[in-house]
Amino acid sequence: MTAGVDRSYAKALFSLAQELAQADAVGRGLDAAAALFANEPALRAVFGRPWITGAVKRNAAAEVAARLEGGPLLRDFLALVAARGRAEHLPGIAAAYRELVDAAARRVRGRVRTAIVLADGERMALAGRLSRVFGGKQVVLEEAVDGALLGGFVAEIGSLLVDGSLDGQLAALRERLVRGQG
């Protein structure tokens, strides 16, 4: 149910933001608001207390939007979410919104773990190869160095796992040898 609520709010906001040609800017503001909400217990407390009136919550949301330099659309959206008692959904709404923006931009996001930091050329080559796998969509990778990997990379994009690591190659070789196919 929560994911449905998050997606409904995200779709409504995305539709309005697209009409105003502000989808990316609103997304950045929404991400910042969700991060602020997640990291500020006092803010969560204000929005989570049922005895605090909707008007007070709307004003607090408008202040947050102003602090983040969000435009009127973000301000009004945050005020609506706060007044309806849905502020705890902000991280989920932000994630659902990001998915909508990415889909409209023909972009997918994923994580890649590597044994060492990738050089710019390696990063671009990997993103290009993964882009072909995803029908030409732009691939945006979040990188992490994993000292446990012997070499290579492991990329995760949605439900797709691409194991180009030395560890994975050794495990495959071990499996073939165990089955007598080596």
C-alpha positions in Angstrom: 0.0 0.0 0.0 2.8 2.4 0.9 4.5 2.1 -2.5 1.1 2.8 -4.2 0.7 6.0 -2.1 4.3 7.0 -2.9 3.8 6.4 -6.6 0.4 8.2 -6.7 1.9 11.4 -5.2 5.0 11.1 -7.4 2.9 10.7 -10.6 0.8 13.7 -9.8 3.8 15.9 -9.0 5.7 14.6 -12.1 2.7 15.4 -14.3 2.6 19.0 -13.1 6.4 19.4 -13.2 6.5 18.2 -16.8 3.8 20.7 -17.8 5.9 23.4 -16.3 9.2 22.0 -17.8 10.6 21.7 -14.3 10.8 17.9 -13.8 14.6 17.9 -13.1 14.6 20.9 -10.8 11.6 19.6 -8.8 13.3 16.2 -8.6 16.4 17.8 -7.1 14.3 19.8 -4.6 12.3 16.7 -3.7 15.4 14.7 -3.1 16.8 17.4 -0.9 13.6 17.7 1.1 13.5 13.9 1.6 17.1 13.9 2.8 16.4 16.8 5.1 13.3 15.0 6.5 15.3 11.7 6.9 18.1 13.5 8.8 16.2 15.9 11.0 14.3 14.2 13.8 12.8 17.5 15.0 11.3 18.0 11.5 9.9 14.5 11.5 8.4 15.0 14.9 6.6 18.2 13.8 5.1 16.5 10.8 4.4 13.2 12.6 2.4 14.6 15.5 -1.4 14.4 14.9 -2.2 17.3 17.3 -0.2 19.8 15.3 -2.6 21.4 12.9 -2.5 21.1 9.1 -1.9 24.9 8.8 1.2 24.7 11.0 2.5 21.7 9.0 1.8 23.6 5.8 3.8 26.6 7.0 6.7 24.4 8.1 6.7 22.7 4.7 6.7 26.1 3.0 9.7 27.1 5.2 11.5 23.9 4.2 10.9 24.6 0.5 12.1 28.1 0.9 15.3 26.9 2.6 15.9 24.5 -0.2 15.2 27.2 -2.7 12.4 25.1 -4.2 9.9 26.9 -6.4 6.2 27.3 -5.9 5.4 23.8 -7.2 7.7 22.2 -4.7 6.5 24.5 -1.9 2.8 23.7 -2.6 3.5 19.9 -2.9 5.4 19.7 0.4 2.6 21.7 2.1 0.0 19.3 0.7 2.0 16.2 1.8 2.5 17.7 5.2 -1.1 18.8 5.7 -2.4 15.3 4.7 0.0 13.6 7.2 2.1 11.9 4.5 5.4 13.5 5.3 6.9 10.1 6.3 6.4 9.1 2.7 8.8 11.7 1.3 11.7 9.3 0.8 9.4 6.9 -1.1 7.8 9.6 -3.1 11.2 11.0 -4.0 12.4 7.5 -5.2 9.2 7.0 -7.2 9.5 10.5 -8.7 13.2 9.8 -9.7 12.0 6.6 -11.5 9.5 8.6 -13.5 12.0 11.2 -14.5 14.5 8.5 -15.4 11.9 6.6 -17.5 11.0 9.8 -19.4 14.7 10.5 -20.0 15.3 6.9 -21.1 17.7 6.5 -18.3 18.4 3.6 -15.8 20.3 3.7 -12.6 22.5 1.0 -11.1 25.4 0.3 -8.8 28.8 -1.0 -9.7 31.3 -2.5 -7.4 34.9 -2.5 -8.5 38.2 -3.7 -7.1 39.8 -0.3 -7.8 38.5 3.1 -8.8 37.5 3.2 -12.4 39.3 5.7 -14.8 37.0 8.0 -16.7 37.5 6.0 -19.9 36.7 2.7 -18.2 33.6 4.1 -16.6 32.4 5.4 -19.9 33.1 2.1 -21.6 31.3 0.1 -19.0 28.3 2.5 -19.1 28.3 2.2 -22.9 28.3 -1.6 -22.8 25.5 -1.7 -20.2 23.6 0.9 -22.3 23.5 -1.5 -25.2 22.1 -4.2 -22.9 19.3 -1.8 -21.9 18.3 -0.9 -25.5 20.3 2.3 -25.7 19.1 3.8 -22.5 21.5 6.0 -20.7 23.1 4.1 -17.7 23.9 6.1 -14.6 26.2 4.2 -12.3 26.7 4.7 -8.6 30.3 3.4 -8.0 31.8 1.7 -4.9 35.2 0.2 -4.5 35.0 -3.2 -2.9 38.3 -4.4 -1.5 37.0 -7.9 -1.3 36.9 -8.2 -5.1 40.1 -9.6 -6.7 39.5 -7.7 -9.9 36.9 -6.6 -12.4 33.4 -5.4 -11.5 29.9 -6.4 -10.4 27.1 -4.2 -11.8 23.5 -4.3 -10.5 20.8 -2.5 -12.5 17.3 -3.3 -11.5 17.1 -7.1 -11.4 20.0 -7.6 -13.8 23.3 -8.6 -12.2 26.4 -8.5 -14.4 29.4 -10.2 -12.8 32.6 -9.3 -14.7 34.7 -9.9 -11.6 37.7 -12.2 -11.3 35.9 -13.7 -8.4 32.9 -14.6 -10.6 35.1 -16.0 -13.3 37.0 -18.2 -10.7 33.7 -19.4 -9.3 32.4 -20.3 -12.7 35.7 -22.2 -13.5 35.4 -24.0 -10.1 31.8 -25.0 -10.9 32.8 -26.4 -14.4 35.6 -28.4 -12.8 33.3 -29.8 -10.1 30.9 -30.9 -12.9 33.7 -32.4 -14.9 33.3 -29.9 -17.8 36.7 -28.2 -17.3 
